[in-house]
Amino acid sequence: MLSAEKVPEGFVQAHDTPLGRLAYVINDLQANISSSDSSLSPAARSLIDEATRIVNGLDPYLTCMTSPHPPILDKMIKAGNETDWKQLHKQGKTIYELIPEMTAGSYEAVVLQQLAKTAKASAVVSQRCYTHTDLLRKAKNILEIGMFTGTTTVALALLPSVTKVVTLELEGFLADFSIPYFAEAGVAEKIEVKIGDARESLDKLAAEGVSFDMVFIDADKAGYSTYLRKVLDHNLLAAEGVIVVDNTAYKGTPWAPDPSYHLGAAIHAFNQDVRNDPTVEVVMLPIRDGISLIRRKEE
């Protein structure tokens, strides 16, 4: 069993995922019950204790039992956590006020690495037998829409099979922030950072006639549908390529709205559009804040 001393170093239970939100609710419930004269039966208290252990232990267990992430990510995440993003925004160095939670994190970086390098690993999903990863050859050219501090960018570039990562980012400050880490990791020559509106950058890439084996979308949530359509309609996705979209479970708000999170409706609309699109197949996976794998039908 995973004891407290075995929890991965630096691990913090995030509140920005459906599981993290549930953990917060259950822990708060347990604290309220413990501090009051509740009439709950011992059996009910035992069930709440069990639920608390399950939700608190899942994320650290998954992290502990997953292959290690690239060590450079620890430095990058630490730097992101220690940066005063509010002050940078006040100084006009960023367009928007950024927050450390915008990073996909080290666990998800390893997931993306596996998606990029796994060949012929069948993943049969539902009775229709969609096989999203069985057609995912080792990716060489990767497009990332939304870089933030570059943790997933560098993780993907570190794969020997990957020759190029093109990453689109609105905030110029983030290029200055991330590029030194790309150099430290020895992959700066593999990474091309394009600063500006991602919609315009996608149009320019389309005009160049390039295509990518894998596309990772983790940018502004309201823009997801536009980014997906441009990738598909402009043939930026190579034959048999895959699109990976992050945050498609968005804190659980698509099905359990919370006024603290205002983008749940936009994500739900995006998920519905993808599910109802006759030209693609999609599977949503309960990884962190939700990941959707999308590919063209019959490829």
ABEGO torsion letter per residue (X at the ends): XBBAAABBBGBBBBAABAAAAAAAAAAAAAAAAAABBBABBAAAAAAAAAAAAAAAAAAAAAAAABBBBBAAAAAAAAAAAABBAAAAAAAGABABBBBAAABAEAAAAAAAAAAAABBGBBBBBEAAGBBAAAABBBBABBBBBEAEAGAAAAAAAABAABABBBBBBABAAAAAAAAAAAAAAGAAAABBBBBEBAAAAAAAAAAAGBBBABBBBBBBAAAAAAAAAAAAAAGABBBGBBBBBBGAAGGGAAABBBAABAAAAAAAAAAAAAAABAABBBBBBBBEAEBBBBBBBGX
